[in-house]
Amino acid sequence: MAKDRDEVWDEFRELVNMAPKELEEWLETDESKSVGDSDQGESTGHESGRKIVEIKRTKKDDLSDAQWDWMAKVVGYINRHKAQKPKGDVEDTDWRYSLMNWGHDPLKD
């Protein structure tokens, strides 16, 4: 069963723990650009980060259907990726960098 928009909104706000400016600054780093899948261009996660910044700067009532769909995708990705946490210190890992591209810094948990 698909989640309703209130559930997506609540989970998105809980999981995306980076502020828009913080996420924008992260997306400019070499670390951000070094992870994720891409076809010789921008990675999916990096593109997602840009979309998340836009979503976070949009009022809930003004979100488009496409933005709601993307928010649900972000929630699913973060939940799946968090479950794959590697052992040991994760501060300088591709795992953390990938999550941060999707707006979640696991060191803030």
Secondary structure, DSSP 8 states (H G I E B T S, - for coil): ----HHHHHHHHHHH--S-HHHHHHHHTSHHHHTSS--SSS--HHHHHHHHHHHHHTS-GGG--HHHHHHHHHHHHHHHHHHTT--SS--TTSHHHHHHHHTT--GGG-
